[in-house]
Amino acid sequence: MQWFYTGIVFLHVLSAVGSVGPLFLLFPIISRIQKGSSVEQTTLLSLFKWTTRFVMHAGHVLVVSGVILILIGPWPWYTSWVIVTLGLMMLSIVFLASGFSTVLNRFPKEPENRDILLKKLKNTSWRYIGLLVIMLYLMVVKPSFW
Ligand code: HEM
């Protein structure tokens, strides 16, 4: 059983890399959209969407593998760092859904608000990275809050 647990921890860490790493691609994409022509903009927007979709799928693997670790591992679900992580995870889902998808859908409809929308995308990306880094800290340090 130990090999299975280790395998899931490995998958969990790999999906954590997949959930955080590609987010840094969003910044060069955003600054290219700011400078680019409208043709290039469509391509860049679809690259942006592809990246957020990749991050979302990696996030699903992260949650599922995390839940398996709780079910089969030594940490009960009521451990304080697990509960805080779960709470932050819910917040992140709201961020990805409302912060990215809604703004991306507004792009073709509101060309006059392009700069405001790009600023929103940039802020959402940083907030999301911040949340993931806090969760990474909780996972590695496993602090006890109560
Ligand atoms: C649903 C949310 C999550 C649950 C239930 C969960 C659960 C767990 C558990 C139980 C472990 C302990 C493995 C062990 O040391 O035996 C672990 C390790 C780890 N988790 Fe999560 N996790 C979640 C989300 C995340 C997130 C969002 C990240 C990163 C952004 C992350 C990154 C890590 C890392 C890097 C480790 C390895 C830490 C170490 O071995 O010291 N996890 N996770």
Boltz pocket constraint, residues with backbone or C-beta under 6 A from the ligand:
constraints:
  - pocket:
      binder: B
      contacts: [[A, 9], [A, 12], [A, 13], [A, 16], [A, 19], [A, 20], [A, 62], [A, 63], [A, 65], [A, 66], [A, 67], [A, 69], [A, 70], [A, 73], [A, 75], [A, 82], [A, 85], [A, 86], [A, 89], [A, 132], [A, 133], [A, 135], [A, 136], [A, 139], [A, 140], [A, 141]]
      max_distance: 6.0
